[in-house]
């Protein structure tokens, strides 16, 4: 029994090394890339944070923006606290765990009371709406999702709209 306990970890490592080492130049490899994020801290010569409203001579009154791919984006201030603002990613074609393709739109802020966006597919336009009701005691009481003015079942913040597409002629 002692010999098995001693050789089992060694045997596991040998098998793992054999399986993981391959000289194949297969183009089937799918690489994952972590999104790039940039953090910029701005201080004066004395080390004071110039992005702090309480710092004399702060730069919060200045125009702060970036230019990326020829488009300007202004700095959007956020209030400190527990609010988790949605991050706009846009519209993407994705695939679920079962391999079914779908359109992803988002993220939108979870605290917006009303959201309306138009989805354009060819000549067709679909109004996608979200109406959120709040309670001071309970927070979010309910969410209703509409497509072209008709209630779409479900109240999960990651809602699935079902569209039957008929091309306009």
Residue pairs with C-beta under 8 A, 6 or more apart in sequence:
41 49
41 51
42 49
42 50
42 51
42 59
43 49
43 50
44 50
44 55
44 57
48 55
48 56
48 57
49 55
49 58
50 57
50 58
50 59
51 58
51 59
51 60
52 58
53 60
60 77
63 74
64 74
64 75
65 72
65 73
65 74
65 75
66 72
66 73
67 73
78 85
83 111
84 110
85 109
86 106
86 107
86 108
86 109
86 110
87 107
88 106
88 107
88 108
89 104
89 106
89 107
90 105
91 103
91 104
91 105
92 103
92 104
93 101
93 102
93 103
93 104
94 101
94 102
94 103
94 104
95 101
95 102
96 102
102 160
103 119
105 117
105 119
105 128
108 115
108 130
110 140
110 157
111 132
112 130
112 132
113 131
113 132
113 133
113 134
114 129
114 130
114 131
114 132
115 128
115 129
115 130
116 127
116 128
116 129
117 127
117 128
118 125
118 126
118 127
118 128
119 125
119 126
119 128
119 163
120 126
121 163
121 165
122 167
122 168
123 167
123 168
124 165
124 166
124 167
124 168
126 147
126 148
126 161
126 163
127 146
127 147
127 148
127 149
128 145
128 146
128 147
128 161
129 145
129 146
129 147
129 149
130 143
130 144
130 145
130 146
130 159
131 143
131 144
131 146
132 140
132 142
132 143
133 140
133 141
133 142
133 143
134 140
134 141
135 141
142 155
143 155
143 157
143 159
144 151
144 155
145 151
145 152
145 154
145 155
145 159
145 161
146 152
147 161
147 163
152 159
152 161
152 162
154 160
